[in-house]
Amino acid sequence: MTDKPDHPAKTVPTLADVAERAGVSTATVSRCLNAPAQVVEGTRKRVLAAVRDLGYSPNFGARALAAKRTNTVGAVIPTMDNAIFARGLQAFQEELGRAGITMLVASSSYRPDLEAEQIRALVARGADALLLIGHDRDPAIYRFLEARGVPVLIAWAYDTSAEKPSIGFDNRRAMAGLAAKVISQGHTRLAAITAEQASNDRARERMNGIREAMRAAGLSPDGLQLIETPYSVEHGAEAMARLMARSPRPTAVICGNDVLAVGALQQAQDMGLKVPQEVSITGFDDIELARVVTPQLTTVHVPHREMGREAARLLTRMIGGPAVTQSIELHTELRMRGTLAPPAG
């Protein structure tokens, strides 16, 4: 006598099961899942209800084999520890979703070796294209992607001389504009807190922007007091404490991003320094954090959401389409708030 299982094995619902439940053709179900905007609302609701009730999941593996595409795009960002990349990545994901594409995201912790591993892993998982942050990386990575026909787009940077197309802004010009504003307030003793510049072209170009503004104003760039530190509020505070221990103290501290600037602001206040009366502090990015501190942070507004949306649209066209070589420049804006004023005395 053969033992029978207590519970019969569950059958996996198929596309035909969904079609029967919703009272439509399998072609309509497929269209609803792949191009929902092409299906009338009533039909779409019936199909999605059937998908939900049956627990149906499309066989993307089989679809990928047939189409030689996985409808996934990879994004490798330097960090998830703060909101620097959050708005842009959210808009990127939303726009990809409208095209029926799923985003896979990895964080490299600002480590080039880890980023290289993640890029290879995303390609191994079948990513149709990649979004990367900044241009600085081993040329072997670009050769690896080219050999496999994986399009790549660079974001948060704009450099027409670079090998790969980019969508972003000119980091040097944006920071030069902010530094020029700081200098126009009468500041001559300048300091900067930045990430490590060696493998971060965005940080490096922002510091070059400060030096450019100093030269234009007749100040020696050698006079810039510079501290490199990891991106975090705590590290920004530590760097600020070191700067304020120097003599003479800088009267303005220009930070590479808002996270560092908020740390610097908190440290200055903890030391009993009035901002901006005794020391001015500026940031870069204009994330939400810049507007919740007191005083609100003078910073550079980066069009994060526009950059994310346009990056998704461009990468979608690049998948299976002609190679894109032209970069797209977006513009930043100075946000004057409460942490910048002329120096005392």
C-alpha positions as CSV (number, residue, x, y, z in Angstrom):
1,M,0.0,0.0,0.0
2,T,1.4,3.4,-1.0
3,D,1.4,6.1,1.6
4,K,-0.3,9.3,0.5
5,P,0.6,12.7,1.7
6,D,-1.7,14.3,4.2
7,H,-2.0,17.4,2.0
8,P,-2.0,17.3,-1.8
9,A,0.8,19.2,-3.5
10,K,-0.2,22.7,-4.4
11,T,-0.2,23.5,-8.1
12,V,1.5,26.7,-9.3
13,P,-1.1,29.0,-10.8
14,T,-0.5,29.7,-14.5
15,L,-1.3,32.6,-16.9
16,A,-4.2,30.6,-18.2
17,D,-5.6,30.3,-14.6
18,V,-5.5,34.0,-14.2
19,A,-7.2,34.5,-17.6
20,E,-10.0,32.1,-16.7
21,R,-10.6,33.7,-13.3
22,A,-10.7,37.2,-14.8
23,G,-12.7,36.2,-17.9
24,V,-10.2,37.5,-20.4
25,S,-7.6,36.1,-22.8
26,T,-4.1,35.2,-21.8
27,A,-2.9,37.9,-24.1
28,T,-4.9,40.5,-22.1
29,V,-3.4,39.2,-18.8
30,S,0.1,39.5,-20.3
31,R,-0.6,43.0,-21.6
32,C,-1.9,44.0,-18.2
33,L,1.2,42.8,-16.5
34,N,3.7,44.2,-19.0
35,A,2.0,47.4,-20.2
36,P,-0.9,48.2,-17.8
37,A,-1.5,51.6,-19.3
38,Q,-2.7,49.8,-22.5
39,V,-5.5,48.0,-20.6
40,V,-8.8,49.7,-19.6
41,E,-9.2,50.3,-15.9
42,G,-12.1,47.8,-15.3
43,T,-10.3,44.9,-17.0
44,R,-7.0,45.8,-15.3
45,K,-8.6,45.7,-11.9
46,R,-10.2,42.2,-12.6
47,V,-6.9,40.8,-13.8
48,L,-4.9,42.2,-10.9
49,A,-7.6,40.9,-8.5
50,A,-7.2,37.4,-10.1
51,V,-3.4,37.7,-9.8
52,R,-3.7,38.5,-6.1
53,D,-6.4,35.9,-5.3
54,L,-4.5,33.1,-7.1
55,G,-1.1,34.1,-5.9
56,Y,0.2,34.2,-9.5
57,S,3.8,35.2,-10.1
58,P,5.0,35.7,-13.7
59,N,7.9,33.4,-14.8
60,F,10.4,36.2,-15.5
61,G,13.2,33.7,-16.0
62,A,11.4,32.1,-19.0
63,R,10.5,35.5,-20.3
64,A,14.1,36.7,-20.0
65,L,15.4,33.7,-21.9
66,A,12.9,34.3,-24.7
67,A,13.5,38.1,-24.9
68,K,17.2,38.0,-24.0
69,R,16.3,40.7,-21.4
70,T,15.4,40.5,-17.7
71,N,13.8,44.0,-17.5
72,T,16.0,44.8,-14.5
73,V,18.4,47.7,-14.2
74,G,21.1,47.8,-11.5
75,A,22.2,50.8,-9.5
76,V,25.3,51.0,-7.4
77,I,25.3,53.9,-5.0
78,P,28.1,54.9,-2.6
79,T,26.0,54.7,0.6
80,M,22.6,54.1,2.1
81,D,23.5,55.6,5.5
82,N,22.1,59.0,4.7
83,A,19.6,60.7,2.3
84,I,22.1,62.1,-0.2
85,F,21.0,59.7,-3.0
86,A,17.5,58.8,-1.7
87,R,15.4,61.3,-3.7
88,G,17.2,60.7,-6.9
89,L,17.0,56.9,-6.6
90,Q,13.3,57.0,-5.6
91,A,12.5,59.0,-8.8
92,F,14.7,56.6,-10.8
93,Q,12.8,53.6,-9.5
94,E,9.4,55.2,-10.1
95,E,10.2,56.0,-13.7
96,L,11.7,52.6,-14.4
97,G,8.5,51.1,-13.0
98,R,6.4,52.9,-15.5
99,A,8.4,51.1,-18.2
100,G,7.9,47.8,-16.5
101,I,11.5,47.6,-15.3
102,T,12.7,46.6,-11.9
103,M,15.6,48.2,-10.1
104,L,18.2,46.3,-8.2
105,V,20.3,48.4,-5.9
106,A,23.6,47.9,-4.1
107,S,25.7,50.1,-1.8
108,S,29.5,50.2,-2.1
109,S,30.3,52.1,1.1
110,Y,32.7,54.3,-1.0
111,R,34.9,51.2,-1.6
112,P,36.0,50.8,-5.2
113,D,36.8,47.1,-4.7
114,L,33.3,46.5,-3.3
115,E,31.7,48.5,-6.1
116,A,33.6,46.4,-8.7
117,E,32.3,43.2,-7.1
118,Q,28.7,44.5,-7.0
119,I,28.9,45.5,-10.7
120,R,30.0,42.0,-11.7
121,A,27.3,40.5,-9.5
122,L,24.5,42.6,-11.0
123,V,25.7,41.7,-14.5
124,A,25.7,38.0,-13.5
125,R,22.1,38.4,-12.4
126,G,21.2,39.6,-15.8
127,A,20.9,43.4,-15.3
128,D,20.1,45.0,-18.7
129,A,21.9,48.2,-17.8
130,L,23.6,50.0,-14.9
131,L,23.5,53.3,-13.2
132,L,26.7,54.3,-11.5
133,I,27.6,57.4,-9.4
134,G,30.5,59.4,-10.6
135,H,33.2,58.6,-13.2
136,D,36.1,57.5,-11.0
137,R,36.7,53.7,-11.3
138,D,39.1,51.2,-12.7
139,P,38.9,51.3,-16.6
140,A,38.8,47.5,-16.5
141,I,35.2,47.8,-15.1
142,Y,34.2,49.7,-18.2
143,R,35.9,47.2,-20.5
144,F,34.1,44.4,-18.6
145,L,30.7,46.0,-19.2
146,E,31.4,46.8,-22.9
147,A,32.5,43.2,-23.5
148,R,29.1,42.1,-22.3
149,G,27.1,44.7,-24.0
150,V,25.7,46.2,-20.8
151,P,25.0,50.0,-21.2
152,V,26.1,52.2,-18.3
153,L,25.1,55.7,-17.4
154,I,26.9,58.0,-14.9
155,A,24.8,60.2,-12.5
156,W,25.6,62.9,-10.0
157,A,28.3,64.2,-12.4
158,Y,28.6,65.9,-15.7
159,D,31.8,65.7,-17.7
160,T,31.9,65.8,-21.4
161,S,35.5,64.7,-21.5
162,A,34.7,61.4,-19.7
163,E,34.5,58.1,-21.5
164,K,30.9,57.3,-20.5
165,P,27.7,59.4,-20.9
166,S,26.5,61.1,-17.8
167,I,23.5,62.9,-16.5
168,G,24.1,65.4,-13.7
169,F,25.7,68.7,-12.9
170,D,29.1,70.3,-12.9
171,N,30.3,69.8,-9.4
172,R,33.2,72.2,-9.8
173,R,31.0,75.0,-11.2
174,A,28.3,74.5,-8.6
175,M,30.7,74.7,-5.6
176,A,32.6,77.6,-7.2
177,G,29.4,79.6,-7.2
178,L,28.8,78.8,-3.6
179,A,32.4,79.6,-2.6
180,A,32.2,82.9,-4.5
181,K,29.1,83.8,-2.5
182,V,30.9,83.0,0.7
183,I,33.9,85.2,-0.3
184,S,31.6,88.0,-1.4
185,Q,30.4,88.2,2.2
186,G,33.9,89.2,3.3
187,H,35.3,85.8,4.3
188,T,39.0,85.3,3.6
189,R,39.9,82.5,6.2
190,L,38.2,79.6,4.5
191,A,38.1,75.9,5.5
192,A,36.5,72.9,3.9
193,I,35.3,69.5,5.1
194,T,35.1,66.9,2.4
195,A,35.1,63.2,1.7
196,E,38.3,61.5,0.6
197,Q,39.0,62.9,-2.9
198,A,41.3,60.1,-4.3
199,S,38.5,57.9,-5.7
200,N,35.6,60.4,-5.6
201,D,35.5,62.8,-8.5
202,R,32.5,64.6,-7.1
203,A,34.3,65.5,-3.9
204,R,37.5,66.4,-5.8
205,E,35.7,68.7,-8.2
206,R,33.8,70.4,-5.4
207,M,37.1,71.2,-3.7
208,N,38.6,72.4,-7.0
209,G,35.6,74.7,-7.3
210,I,36.4,76.3,-4.0
211,R,40.0,76.9,-5.1
212,E,38.8,78.3,-8.4
213,A,36.6,80.8,-6.6
214,M,39.5,81.8,-4.3
215,R,41.8,82.4,-7.2
216,A,39.2,84.5,-8.9
217,A,38.9,86.6,-5.8
218,G,42.6,87.1,-5.4
219,L,43.0,84.6,-2.5
220,S,45.6,81.9,-2.5
221,P,44.1,78.4,-2.7
222,D,47.0,77.3,-0.5
223,G,45.2,79.1,2.3
224,L,42.3,76.7,2.2
225,Q,42.2,74.6,5.4
226,L,41.1,71.2,4.3
227,I,40.0,68.1,6.3
228,E,39.0,64.8,4.6
229,T,36.7,62.5,6.5
230,P,34.0,59.9,5.8
231,Y,30.5,61.2,5.1
232,S,28.5,61.2,8.4
233,V,27.1,63.8,10.9
234,E,29.5,62.5,13.5
235,H,32.6,62.8,11.2
236,G,31.5,66.3,10.2
237,A,31.3,67.2,13.9
238,E,34.8,65.8,14.6
239,A,36.3,67.7,11.7
240,M,34.6,70.9,12.8
241,A,36.1,70.5,16.3
242,R,39.6,70.1,14.8
243,L,39.1,73.2,12.6
244,M,37.9,75.3,15.5
245,A,41.0,74.3,17.6
246,R,43.3,76.0,15.1
247,S,44.6,79.5,15.3
248,P,43.5,81.6,13.7
249,R,40.1,79.9,13.3
250,P,38.4,79.9,9.8
251,T,35.5,82.3,9.6
252,A,33.6,80.1,7.1
253,V,33.5,76.3,6.7
254,I,32.4,75.0,3.3
255,C,31.3,71.4,3.5
256,G,31.2,68.8,0.7
257,N,27.6,67.9,1.5
258,D,24.8,68.7,3.9
259,V,25.4,65.7,6.1
260,L,28.9,66.9,7.0
261,A,27.6,70.5,7.3
262,V,24.9,69.5,9.8
263,G,27.6,67.7,11.9
264,A,29.7,70.9,11.7
265,L,26.7,73.0,12.7
266,Q,25.9,70.9,15.7
267,Q,29.6,70.9,16.8
268,A,29.8,74.7,16.5
269,Q,26.6,75.1,18.7
270,D,27.9,72.5,21.2
271,M,31.1,74.7,21.5
272,G,28.9,77.8,22.2
273,L,29.7,79.4,18.9
274,K,26.9,81.4,17.2
275,V,26.2,80.5,13.6
276,P,26.5,82.5,11.4
277,Q,27.6,85.4,13.6
278,E,30.9,83.8,14.7
279,V,31.3,81.2,12.0
280,S,29.5,80.5,8.8
281,I,28.8,77.0,7.6
282,T,27.6,75.8,4.2
283,G,26.5,72.5,2.7
284,F,25.8,70.9,-0.7
285,D,22.9,68.9,-2.0
286,D,19.8,70.5,-0.3
287,I,18.5,67.3,1.3
288,E,15.7,67.5,3.8
289,L,18.2,67.6,6.7
290,A,19.3,71.1,5.5
291,R,15.9,72.5,6.3
292,V,15.1,70.9,9.7
293,V,18.2,72.2,11.5
294,T,18.3,75.6,13.2
295,P,19.4,77.8,11.6
296,Q,18.5,76.3,8.2
297,L,21.5,75.5,6.1
298,T,22.8,77.6,3.2
299,T,23.5,75.1,0.5
300,V,23.5,74.1,-3.2
301,H,20.2,72.7,-4.4
302,V,20.7,69.6,-6.6
303,P,17.8,68.5,-8.9
304,H,17.8,65.0,-7.5
305,R,14.4,63.9,-8.7
306,E,14.8,65.3,-12.1
307,M,18.1,63.6,-12.4
308,G,16.6,60.3,-11.3
309,R,13.7,60.5,-13.8
310,E,15.8,61.5,-16.7
311,A,18.4,58.8,-15.9
312,A,15.7,56.2,-16.0
313,R,14.3,57.4,-19.3
314,L,17.8,57.5,-20.9
315,L,18.8,54.1,-19.7
316,T,15.5,52.6,-20.9
317,R,16.3,53.9,-24.4
318,M,19.8,52.6,-24.2
319,I,18.7,49.0,-23.5
320,G,18.6,47.3,-26.8
321,G,18.9,50.6,-28.6
322,P,21.7,52.7,-30.2
323,A,24.6,53.7,-28.0
324,V,24.3,57.0,-26.3
325,T,27.4,59.3,-26.2
326,Q,25.9,62.7,-25.4
327,S,25.8,63.7,-21.7
328,I,23.0,65.8,-20.2
329,E,23.7,68.7,-17.9
330,L,21.3,69.7,-15.2
331,H,21.6,73.0,-13.2
332,T,22.0,73.6,-9.5
333,E,20.8,76.6,-7.5
334,L,22.2,78.4,-4.5
335,R,19.9,78.3,-1.5
336,M,20.6,81.2,0.8
337,R,19.4,80.4,4.3
338,G,20.6,81.1,7.9
339,T,24.1,79.8,8.2
340,L,26.0,82.3,6.0
341,A,26.7,85.9,7.0
342,P,29.6,88.3,6.9
343,P,32.4,87.6,9.4
344,A,32.3,89.3,12.8
345,G,34.4,92.4,13.2
